[in-house]
Amino acid sequence: MMESEIIREAYRASGLSQIEFAGRIGKSQAQISKYLSGTSSPKKETIIHCMNILKKESSNESNFFNLLFEVLELDEEKHREFRFALTKIIKAYKSNA
């Protein structure tokens, strides 16, 4: 997933105007426009901020980001086999899709 897609999804999930969203993440509206168009790459702090917005705003939705957050919250050692199995399922699904 490209950085601009994370920004776009956080912007969409926030329900804010571009100016309001820019203020929420501490950027100018012009900078948000550059992120959305892919002409500028956000710093990791901005990506993290947007991921936190996605986590908060889409907690009741069934989407890619919620799946990602759920997997990230699994204990790496304790759930190693589950993560491996999940990866195999996704790869098998993609090869048959």
Stockholm file with secondary structure:
# STOCKHOLM 1.0

chainA/1-97         MMESEIIREAYRASGLSQIEFAGRIGKSQAQISKYLSGTSSPKKETIIHCMNILKKESSNESNFFNLLFEVLELDEEKHREFRFALTKIIKAYKSNA
#=GR chainA/1-97 SS CCHHHHHHHHHHHHTCCHHHHHHHTTCCHHHHHHHHHTSSCCCHHHHHHHHHHHHHHTTTSCSHHHHHHHHHTSCTTTTHHHHHHHHHHHHHHHHHC
#=GC SS_cons        CCHHHHHHHHHHHHTCCHHHHHHHTTCCHHHHHHHHHTSSCCCHHHHHHHHHHHHHHTTTSCSHHHHHHHHHTSCTTTTHHHHHHHHHHHHHHHHHC
//
